Amino acid sequence: MDTTEFRRHAHAFVDWMADYLAEVECYPVRAQVKPGEVAAKLPLTPPERGEPMETIFADFTSVVLPG
């Protein structure tokens, strides 16, 4: 990843964080999943090759954030 691409992804993530903080009261305080559910959705080993940031962020919002 070159610096231009890194900046693009970093700016997008900071924008997401600002939106999250602006609406934080809309999110539940407690986890909405049972213990172990997040870990069960994650692969046992890391990928052999890097994944696109869009894929990583999609995993974050669909797997990690609800937990």
N, CA and C atoms as a LAMMPS dump frame, in Angstrom:
ITEM: TIMESTEP
0
ITEM: NUMBER OF ATOMS
201
ITEM: BOX BOUNDS ff ff ff
-5.0000000000000000e+02 5.0000000000000000e+02
-5.0000000000000000e+02 5.0000000000000000e+02
-5.0000000000000000e+02 5.0000000000000000e+02
ITEM: ATOMS id mol type element x y z
1 1 1 N 0.853 -1.17 0
2 1 2 C 0 0 0
3 1 3 C 0.9 1.235 0
4 2 1 N 0.659 2.11 -0.943
5 2 2 C 1.453 3.336 -0.982
6 2 3 C 0.845 4.386 -0.042
7 3 1 N 1.548 5.497 0.118
8 3 2 C 1.093 6.502 1.079
9 3 3 C -0.226 7.156 0.674
10 4 1 N -0.463 7.301 -0.615
11 4 2 C -1.723 7.889 -1.075
12 4 3 C -2.9 7.001 -0.7
13 5 1 N -2.753 5.708 -0.933
14 5 2 C -3.82 4.766 -0.583
15 5 3 C -4.006 4.709 0.933
16 6 1 N -2.882 4.711 1.66
17 6 2 C -2.955 4.708 3.121
18 6 3 C -3.74 5.92 3.62
19 7 1 N -3.438 7.091 3.085
20 7 2 C -4.147 8.311 3.488
21 7 3 C -5.642 8.207 3.192
22 8 1 N -5.973 7.681 2.035
23 8 2 C -7.384 7.542 1.657
24 8 3 C -8.128 6.668 2.672
25 9 1 N -7.528 5.53 3.011
26 9 2 C -8.168 4.624 3.975
27 9 3 C -8.201 5.242 5.375
28 10 1 N -7.127 5.909 5.756
29 10 2 C -7.081 6.533 7.08
30 10 3 C -8.14 7.624 7.203
31 11 1 N -8.293 8.441 6.172
32 11 2 C -9.32 9.487 6.195
33 11 3 C -10.717 8.87 6.279
34 12 1 N -10.942 7.816 5.538
35 12 2 C -12.253 7.154 5.568
36 12 3 C -12.536 6.603 6.963
37 13 1 N -11.513 6.036 7.609
38 13 2 C -11.721 5.485 8.944
39 13 3 C -11.973 6.591 9.967
40 14 1 N -11.243 7.689 9.859
41 14 2 C -11.466 8.812 10.773
42 14 3 C -12.873 9.373 10.578
43 15 1 N -13.336 9.465 9.338
44 15 2 C -14.71 9.907 9.079
45 15 3 C -15.709 8.959 9.736
46 16 1 N -15.451 7.65 9.639
47 16 2 C -16.334 6.669 10.266
48 16 3 C -16.339 6.863 11.786
49 17 1 N -15.158 7.07 12.38
50 17 2 C -15.072 7.27 13.827
51 17 3 C -15.852 8.509 14.26
52 18 1 N -15.741 9.598 13.501
53 18 2 C -16.474 10.82 13.834
54 18 3 C -17.98 10.574 13.759
55 19 1 N -18.421 9.856 12.731
56 19 2 C -19.843 9.518 12.616
57 19 3 C -20.292 8.647 13.782
58 20 1 N -19.458 7.694 14.155
59 20 2 C -19.774 6.81 15.283
60 20 3 C -19.945 7.632 16.565
61 21 1 N -18.996 8.528 16.824
62 21 2 C -19.077 9.342 18.035
63 21 3 C -20.284 10.271 18.018
64 22 1 N -20.655 10.752 16.847
65 22 2 C -21.817 11.636 16.739
66 22 3 C -23.117 10.896 17.035
67 23 1 N -23.108 9.576 16.848
68 23 2 C -24.318 8.776 17.04
69 23 3 C -24.147 7.695 18.103
70 24 1 N -23.151 7.857 18.954
71 24 2 C -22.813 6.798 19.901
72 24 3 C -23.996 6.407 20.787
73 25 1 N -24.888 7.344 21.068
74 25 2 C -26.038 7.014 21.923
75 25 3 C -27.009 6.058 21.242
76 26 1 N -26.865 5.862 19.947
77 26 2 C -27.732 4.928 19.212
78 26 3 C -27.261 3.477 19.335
79 27 1 N -26.036 3.301 19.8
80 27 2 C -25.475 1.958 19.891
81 27 3 C -25.728 1.368 21.276
82 28 1 N -25.924 0.061 21.355
83 28 2 C -26.148 -0.561 22.666
84 28 3 C -24.888 -0.499 23.528
85 29 1 N -25.09 -0.407 24.827
86 29 2 C -23.971 -0.362 25.761
87 29 3 C -23.368 -1.752 25.926
88 30 1 N -24.22 -2.734 25.973
89 30 2 C -23.763 -4.116 26.168
90 30 3 C -23.639 -4.838 24.841
91 31 1 N -22.785 -5.842 24.838
92 31 2 C -22.6 -6.659 23.64
93 31 3 C -23.922 -7.308 23.237
94 32 1 N -24.105 -7.447 21.961
95 32 2 C -25.327 -8.047 21.431
96 32 3 C -25.098 -9.491 20.985
97 33 1 N -23.947 -10.027 21.347
98 33 2 C -23.611 -11.403 20.984
99 33 3 C -23.219 -12.172 22.243
100 34 1 N -23.255 -13.476 22.141
101 34 2 C -22.872 -14.322 23.267
102 34 3 C -21.354 -14.449 23.32
103 35 1 N -20.799 -14.73 24.516
104 35 2 C -19.36 -14.919 24.619
105 35 3 C -18.869 -15.981 23.628
106 36 1 N -17.814 -15.664 22.937
107 36 2 C -17.227 -16.593 21.98
108 36 3 C -17.74 -16.441 20.56
109 37 1 N -18.846 -15.713 20.365
110 37 2 C -19.419 -15.57 19.018
111 37 3 C -18.483 -14.835 18.068
112 38 1 N -17.872 -13.771 18.536
113 38 2 C -16.96 -13.018 17.667
114 38 3 C -15.77 -13.889 17.298
115 39 1 N -15.164 -14.526 18.282
116 39 2 C -14.007 -15.38 18.013
117 39 3 C -14.359 -16.503 17.047
118 40 1 N -15.556 -17.03 17.152
119 40 2 C -15.973 -18.127 16.271
120 40 3 C -16.102 -17.671 14.82
121 41 1 N -16.336 -16.388 14.605
122 41 2 C -16.481 -15.869 13.246
123 41 3 C -15.145 -15.479 12.614
124 42 1 N -14.104 -15.433 13.419
125 42 2 C -12.783 -15.067 12.91
126 42 3 C -12.026 -16.313 12.476
127 43 1 N -11.199 -16.193 11.439
128 43 2 C -10.421 -17.355 11.012
129 43 3 C -9.405 -17.753 12.086
130 44 1 N -9.066 -19.023 12.113
131 44 2 C -8.1 -19.512 13.1
132 44 3 C -6.691 -19.036 12.801
133 45 1 N -6.405 -18.803 11.526
134 45 2 C -5.081 -18.327 11.127
135 45 3 C -5.242 -17.065 10.277
136 46 1 N -4.24 -16.219 10.291
137 46 2 C -4.333 -15.017 9.465
138 46 3 C -4.227 -15.375 7.986
139 47 1 N -4.689 -14.494 7.11
140 47 2 C -4.586 -14.786 5.678
141 47 3 C -3.121 -14.842 5.249
142 48 1 N -2.844 -15.654 4.257
143 48 2 C -1.468 -15.757 3.765
144 48 3 C -1.042 -14.502 3.021
145 49 1 N -2.013 -13.828 2.42
146 49 2 C -1.741 -12.58 1.709
147 49 3 C -2.64 -11.497 2.301
148 50 1 N -2.176 -10.284 2.188
149 50 2 C -2.97 -9.164 2.691
150 50 3 C -4.321 -9.077 1.995
151 51 1 N -5.285 -8.536 2.685
152 51 2 C -6.62 -8.356 2.127
153 51 3 C -6.86 -6.871 1.894
154 52 1 N -7.758 -6.543 0.976
155 52 2 C -8.084 -5.131 0.758
156 52 3 C -8.657 -4.501 2.031
157 53 1 N -8.373 -3.231 2.234
158 53 2 C -8.881 -2.54 3.415
159 53 3 C -10.401 -2.576 3.474
160 54 1 N -11.056 -2.552 2.324
161 54 2 C -12.514 -2.622 2.301
162 54 3 C -13.011 -3.924 2.933
163 55 1 N -12.305 -5.012 2.677
164 55 2 C -12.657 -6.313 3.256
165 55 3 C -12.426 -6.311 4.762
166 56 1 N -11.301 -5.762 5.171
167 56 2 C -10.974 -5.697 6.597
168 56 3 C -12.006 -4.851 7.336
169 57 1 N -12.357 -3.705 6.764
170 57 2 C -13.328 -2.828 7.415
171 57 3 C -14.716 -3.459 7.441
172 58 1 N -15.072 -4.169 6.384
173 58 2 C -16.366 -4.865 6.362
174 58 3 C -16.418 -5.917 7.467
175 59 1 N -15.32 -6.647 7.667
176 59 2 C -15.255 -7.623 8.761
177 59 3 C -15.388 -6.92 10.113
178 60 1 N -14.726 -5.791 10.24
179 60 2 C -14.799 -5.031 11.493
180 60 3 C -16.243 -4.638 11.805
181 61 1 N -16.937 -4.074 10.817
182 61 2 C -18.298 -3.595 11.074
183 61 3 C -19.313 -4.72 11.228
184 62 1 N -19.078 -5.854 10.574
185 62 2 C -20.069 -6.934 10.648
186 62 3 C -19.771 -7.962 11.734
187 63 1 N -18.508 -8.105 12.126
188 63 2 C -18.141 -9.135 13.109
189 63 3 C -17.72 -8.528 14.446
190 64 1 N -16.795 -7.59 14.413
191 64 2 C -16.225 -7.058 15.653
192 64 3 C -17.158 -6.043 16.316
193 65 1 N -17.649 -5.088 15.573
194 65 2 C -18.468 -4.023 16.155
195 65 3 C -19.708 -4.533 16.894
196 66 1 N -20.449 -5.485 16.365
197 66 2 C -21.617 -5.976 17.112
198 66 3 C -21.249 -6.647 18.435
199 67 1 N -20.017 -7.113 18.552
200 67 2 C -19.592 -7.799 19.757
201 67 3 C -19.219 -6.842 20.829
